[in-house]
Structures are given as C-alpha cells and as structure tokens.
C-alpha cells in the first residue's frame, strides 16, 4: 500500500464520519445565504401554534388538578398521570419552538388520554356517595374535571393535525443582499 494514499484515505474517511454525524448532513450554513420559514409568518399558523400550546398546557393543568385532588384514592394511575403532565409540558415547549414533529405525537397521546378520561369520569361520580373514601377535592368535581379532559383532547387532536398540515418545517434559502455586494460567490449546487 502506498504511504501517500493513506493520509488521503484517512482524511476522506474522517470527512465521511463527520458528515454522517452532523445533525443536518450536507446543510451547513453557507455564508451569504439566509434561511427563511415563510409559513411561520402567517397569522393563521401563529394562531394555530398558540392554540396548540394553550391546549397542551390546559390539559396538563387539568390532569395535574385531578391527580393532586384525587391522590389519596387513586390506585396505580399516579405515575401515568404524572407522566402525562410532564410529557404535555415538554410537547408544549417544543411546539413553542416550531417543532412540527411533536404535533402527531400530541394527537396520539390526546386520543389515549381522552379514552382514559371517558372511562374514568363516571367512576368519580360513583364515588360521590357515603361509604367511599373521599379525596381532597369533591369526587363530583373530580368527575366533572375528568370529563372536561375529553373535549380538551379532541381540540388537541384537531389543532395538532391542523398545525401539521400547515408546514411549519418548510425552509427557503435566499441570498443575503449584503453578501452579494461584498463579492459573494454562489455556492456549488448540492446533488438531489
């Protein structure tokens, strides 16, 4: 093996590894190019994002109230409910950062939570009688809050899917007019 070919091969291999490990392969920021997100500037898209965030936060709040209010009588569901609160808060954070990938996850989790709430709501009303251990908040109120989760989750599904259709992730590249004045050379075209 030729010793002159070894450094060249090693450099090529290191470049391939670095390219494979980069978060967006082949899309390093090019000087003189501005990346814009045209769909994010539309008022309807911003309203959808705000609605998704508010619905996720409201859902997390209602689940937290039901969890804390019924803590003494809940059996085995506490870790699931705490998990839902934490996941919904995380999803709201990423939706606020325009992450489109959390929208279908939000919709799927909302369907599951809606089913759980629909089944659990009447059980709270059944506990609102003498002879049952009473939670910190009235069982009737907890039943009402639990059933309130169902329409909240239907709205989460509707708005998350609407947001998914709006293309939050669409990017457009355009030349920076200031870079063109400074003698910017066009970048080589990327293969498709």
N, C-alpha and C positions, 0 to 999 in steps of 0.2 A: 504494500500500500504506500502510495506517495505521501510524504510528510506535508507537502504543500496543500494537499486536498483535505487533510484533517482539520485545520482551523476553519476552512471554508464550510465544511460539513457541520462542524460543531456550531458555527455561527448560524447557519441555516436552521439547524435543529433548535437552537435557543430561540430564534425568532418565531418558529412554529409553535413552540411551547408557550411563549409569551402571548402570541396571538390567540391561542386556544384558551388561555387563562384569563384574558381580558373580558370585562363584563359585556362589552358590545364589540365583538370581533369585527375588525375592518372599519369601524366607525369612530376613529379617534377624531377629536375636534380639529378641524382643518382651519388654519389661520385664514381670516378673511371671509369665513362662511358663518352666517347666523342661522341657527335652527329656531324655527317658529312652530307654534302649535295653533293653527288657525281656528280649530273647533273650540278651543278653550276660551276664546274671546267672546263667543256668542252668549247673550244674556240667558237664553233658554238652557244652555249647557251649564252655566254657572248656577242657575236656579236649581237644576236637577242635582248637581253636586251638593249644594247646600241642603236640599231636602233629604238626600240620602244620609248625609252626616247627622242631621237633626233626628231623623227616624231611627238611626242606629243608636244614637245617644239616648233617645227617649225609651227605646226598647231595653237598653242596658239599665236605665234607671228603674223602670217598672219591674224588671226581673230582680234587681237588687232589693227593691222595696218588698217584694213578695218573699224573697229569700230571708231578709232580716226579720220581717214581720212574722213569718211562719217558722223561724229557726228551731223552736223547741219541739215542733210536731212533725217537721219534715224528716223523712226516713230515706236515706240513701241518695236523695236528689241534690243535696247541697253541693257536692263537687261539680256536678253537671251545671248547676245554675251559676256558680262562681266562674266556671269555665266560660259559659256563655257571656257573662258580663265582661270578662277580660278580653275575649275574642271580639266582641262587638266594639269595645273601646279601641282595640287595635285596628279593626276594619275601618272605623270612623277616622282614625288618624291617617291611614293610608289613602282613604278616599279624599281626604283633605289635601293630600299631596298629588292628586290627579292620577293615582294608580288605578288603572282600569281593570286589572286582574282581580281586585277584591270584590267587584260587583257580582259576578256569578257565584262566588263563594258566599257572599252575603245573602243572595237569593236562596241558595240551597239550605243554608243554616236557618233562614227565616221560615222556610217550609217546615223543617223539622220542629222548630220551636213553636210554630203555630199549631202543629198537631199535638205536641205535648200540652200546650196551654188549653186546647179544646177539650182534651181528655181530663185534665186536672181541674178545670174550673168547677164543674158540678160537684166534685169531691169536697171542695172547700165549703160549698153551700150545705152539703150533708153534715159537715162537722159543726154547723151552727146550731147545735141542739145541746140539751143538758146530757151529761154523762161522758162527753168527749173532753179531752184535754184542750184547753183554749190557748191559741197562740197569742203573741204580744199584741197583734192587731186583730180586730174582729174577723172571724172566719168569713163572714158575709162580704166584708170589704176586700179581703184577700181573694175571694172568688170573683168579685167584680173586676179587680185588677188583673187577675189571671185571664179572664175572658177578654179584657181590653188588649191583651197581648196579641190576640188573634187578628183583629183588623190592623194593628200596627205592623204585623208581619206581612200581611197582604200588601200593605203600602210599601214596605221594604222591597218585596219581590217586584212590584210594578215599577218603582222608581229605579231600582238597581238595573233592571233589564232595559229601561228607557235610557239610562246612562250608558249602558254597554253598547247600545245601538248608535250613540252619538259620536263615537270615535274619538275619545279623549287622547288616544295614543298617536294620532296622525301627526307626522312631523314634515315640515317643508324646509328645505335648505335654500337660502338666498345669499347672494354676495353682499358683503358689507361695503357700502358706498365709500367709506373712508379708506378701506383697504385697497380699493381699485385706484384711488388717487395716489397711493404710495407705491404703485408698481407691482400690484399683486398678480402673480402668475396663476392661471387656472390649474386646479389640481387634476391629476390624471384621472380618467374615468374608471370607476370601480366595475369589475365584472358582475354580471347579474347573478 
